[in-house]
Amino acid sequence: MRPLPQLILFLLLQGGNSGDGADPEEVVAVLQESISLSLEIPLDEEVENIIWSSQRRLATVIPRKEGQPATITVIDPQYEGRVSFLEPSYSLYISNLSWKDSGSYQAQVNLRTSQLSTTQLYNLRVYKRLLKPHITVNFEISGEGSCNMSLTCFVEEAGMDVTYSWLSWEDSARTDHEGPILSTSWRPGDNAVSYTCRVSNPISNISSRPIPAGPFCADPGYPEKSSTFFCLLAKGLLLLLLLVILMVGLWVIRVQKKCKIPRMQKLKRNRMKLRKRGKTGLSPA
């Protein structure tokens, strides 16, 4: 009956080291960049092999021994050429991350000395760095003179786990509003309030330019006038550029004419000399 306690101890150790029920390590990474899933190996244990898995078996690593290099076999073609294993613990390093790399990962370390295995779990989430947010403004002026505004903030290709918040400054006090849509009102005589949309995800956050409420409501033609101003400015610059090109062209033509006149005069002089020589040669002796 002596082996029974040893068998019970073995099963307890195996269950405790298997990783079942343990919370996975949360790892956040950036799209098209790299990430390392750190692996811890007991220092007093000799490792038989390490099996890395995701949706299926990813790779098998047999650590280096005295006089022999490590043996690494990448099984999943999705990771071919993009993974390496960092010694001495053979942590998994993935480069050029894609959306498909998101998900659960597992490292099973099989120990030679104790004939046990330990398992470490990971949950990898890949995100893209956020682009500059865009804001659309809709407003309606009521008969009472108040202006009801709706500001919508959005980011192209935002992905998952994105949060929106609005920041406003009024009487030196900052007010926060959560969500991509902000509804507010403004009356003539109210303090000028500017709104900024801030967009965040686990790897980045970015803010829009301030949007003033007053000009939209006090002057319904504000967006059109701003657009007209920039359009006229662009036309003026284009006209100025054409004038500069025309002046440069006229100057080049004038210079070329000035250069041609001395050449024509020289040719005339040479022709006159040739004619005189010809007449002299034909006169009787």
ABEGO torsion letter per residue (X at the ends): XAAAAAAAAAAAAAAAAAGBGBBBBBBBBBBGBBBBBBBBBBAABBBABBBBBBABBABBBBBBBBGBBBBBBBABAAABGABBBBOAAGBBBBBGBBAAABEBBBBBBBBAAAGBBBBBBBBBBBBBBBBBBBBBBBBBBBAAGBBBBBBBBBBBGAEBGBBBBBBBBBGGBBBBBBEABBBBBBBBGBBBBBBBBBBBBAABBBBBBBBBAAAAAABAAAAAAAAAAAAAAAAAAAAAAAAAAAAAAAAAAAAAAAAAAAAAAAAAAAAAAAAAAAAAAABBX
